[in-house]
Amino acid sequence: MYSIYVLETSKAPTTAPLYSGVNDVNVNPTNIVAIRTTDSSMSISAGQYLKFQGNYYKILSSTYFSYFHYYQLTIDGSIPVNYYDAANWAIYSSLEDTITNYGKLDVEDIQLSTVFAVSDISDISNRKNPATKTITLKGTQTNNQILGHLFHNNRYADESINNKLFFNYAPLRTVDCLVYEDNYLILQGNLYVQDFTIDEKGNITYTVSIAGKFKGFVSSLGDSLISDLDFSDLKHHYTTDNIGGSQGDFKDWNTGTTILRPI
């Protein structure tokens, strides 16, 4: 039995901030952030993340100007140009995807076994390469809600906010997707609605594309080779003393005799 989940994810830190404070912050232009502070000991560097005004921005470069007492950060993204008095900020080492919302699509009436063929999953070459599958979903109440009632002409989706599902789903906007078979994850990727139709009886049908990579034991091996395995604990020096020391006597409980293991 197959199950398809669509997810809303956002970047969030998994550890405490490296540095944080309440300082005057000047943004000008939109991707240059100056944090005024006399603390020159902070090791702010490219690859870390700045949290400001509730959003996270990847730091591309950082310079401390000791004469003017401020850090100048170049960020990936944009913040409205402004001088922010006593603003909260924080620096994080890394971010990870966290699930903020999800929905389970109705797929019971779909023969997904014809879409995700056994040959796709078992073939090593297919598992390492991206796969794109197209399926058709019925416009059930659940699917309509998750996909934002796309058939309503007066609906509006604001792509400037993070919500991607339900009321704010937009056509051709990809969302994260997980495909399970009998509770085993077999494909992870993105899903988007290519098209939808309404027949003369009002029945709604969605044409959906799923693009991703097959998951499983074989795919988790990646390009690893048997030669990459660590057999160092099996390396022995075959000297006379080592061989003799590895021998031991054991008793045959059937006969009661002591047997010396051979070399």
Residue pairs with C-beta under 8 A, 6 or more apart in sequence:
1 181
1 182
2 107
2 110
2 112
2 113
2 116
2 179
2 180
2 181
3 104
3 107
3 179
3 180
3 181
4 104
4 105
4 107
4 177
4 178
4 179
4 180
4 191
4 210
5 102
5 103
5 104
5 105
5 177
5 178
5 180
6 102
6 103
6 105
6 146
6 165
6 175
6 176
6 177
6 191
7 99
7 101
7 102
7 175
7 176
7 177
7 178
8 99
8 100
8 101
8 102
8 162
8 163
8 164
8 165
8 175
8 176
9 97
9 98
9 99
9 100
9 176
10 97
10 98
10 100
10 162
11 49
11 56
11 95
11 96
11 97
11 98
12 56
12 95
12 96
12 98
13 49
13 51
13 56
13 92
13 93
13 94
13 95
13 96
14 94
14 95
14 96
15 92
15 93
15 94
17 51
17 90
17 91
17 92
18 42
18 43
18 44
18 48
18 91
18 92
18 93
19 42
19 44
19 90
19 91
20 88
20 89
20 90
20 91
21 35
21 37
21 39
21 88
21 89
21 90
22 86
22 87
22 88
22 89
23 35
23 36
23 37
23 86
23 87
23 89
24 35
24 36
24 83
24 84
24 85
24 86
24 87
25 33
25 34
25 35
25 36
25 52
25 83
25 84
25 87
25 89
26 33
26 34
26 36
26 70
26 82
26 83
26 84
27 33
27 34
27 79
27 80
27 81
27 82
27 83
27 84
28 34
28 81
29 81
30 78
30 79
30 80
30 81
31 74
31 75
31 76
31 77
31 78
31 79
32 72
32 73
32 74
32 75
33 50
33 52
33 57
33 72
33 73
33 75
33 79
34 70
34 71
34 72
34 73
35 70
35 71
35 73
35 89
36 69
36 70
37 69
37 70
37 71
38 69
40 64
40 66
42 64
42 71
42 91
44 59
44 62
44 64
44 71
44 73
44 91
45 59
45 62
46 59
46 60
46 61
46 62
47 58
47 59
48 58
48 59
48 62
48 91
48 92
48 93
48 94
49 56
49 57
49 58
49 59
49 91
49 92
49 93
49 94
49 95
50 56
50 57
50 59
50 73
50 75
50 89
50 90
50 91
51 57
51 89
51 90
51 91
51 92
52 79
52 87
52 88
52 89
53 79
53 87
55 77
55 79
56 92
56 95
57 75
57 76
57 77
57 79
58 75
58 76
58 77
59 73
59 74
59 75
59 76
59 91
60 74
60 75
60 76
61 73
61 74
62 71
62 72
62 73
62 74
63 71
63 72
64 70
64 71
64 72
65 71
65 72
100 162
101 163
101 165
101 166
102 165
103 142
103 145
103 146
103 165
103 166
104 142
105 137
105 142
105 143
105 146
106 137
106 138
106 140
106 142
106 143
107 135
107 137
109 138
110 135
110 136
110 137
112 135
112 179
115 133
115 134
115 135
116 133
116 179
116 181
116 186
116 187
119 126
120 126
120 127
120 131
120 214
121 127
121 186
121 214
121 216
122 218
124 218
126 214
127 213
127 214
127 215
127 216
127 218
127 219
128 213
128 219
128 222
128 223
129 213
130 189
130 211
130 212
130 213
131 187
131 189
131 211
131 212
131 213
131 214
132 209
132 210
132 211
133 187
133 209
133 210
133 211
134 194
134 207
134 208
134 209
134 210
135 207
135 208
135 210
136 205
136 206
136 207
136 208
137 143
137 205
137 206
137 208
138 203
138 204
138 205
138 206
139 151
139 196
139 198
139 203
139 204
139 205
139 206
143 206
144 151
144 204
145 166
146 165
146 166
146 169
147 165
147 169
147 193
147 206
148 155
148 157
148 165
148 166
148 167
148 168
148 169
148 170
149 155
150 169
150 171
150 193
150 196
150 206
151 196
151 198
151 204
157 167
157 168
157 169
157 170
157 173
158 168
159 170
159 173
161 168
164 170
164 173
164 175
165 175
169 175
171 192
171 193
172 192
172 193
172 194
173 192
174 190
174 191
174 192
175 190
175 191
175 192
176 189
176 190
176 191
177 187
177 188
177 189
177 190
177 191
177 210
177 212
178 185
178 187
178 188
179 185
179 186
179 187
179 188
179 210
179 212
180 186
184 216
185 215
185 216
186 214
186 215
186 216
187 210
187 212
187 213
187 214
187 215
188 212
188 213
188 215
189 210
189 211
189 212
189 213
190 210
190 211
190 212
191 208
191 209
191 210
191 211
192 208
192 209
193 206
193 207
193 208
193 209
194 207
194 208
194 209
195 206
195 207
196 204
196 205
196 206
196 207
197 204
197 205
197 207
198 204
198 205
199 205
213 219
236 242
243 263
247 260
247 261
247 263
248 261
249 258
249 259
249 260
249 261
250 258
250 259
250 261
251 257
251 258
251 259
252 258
252 259
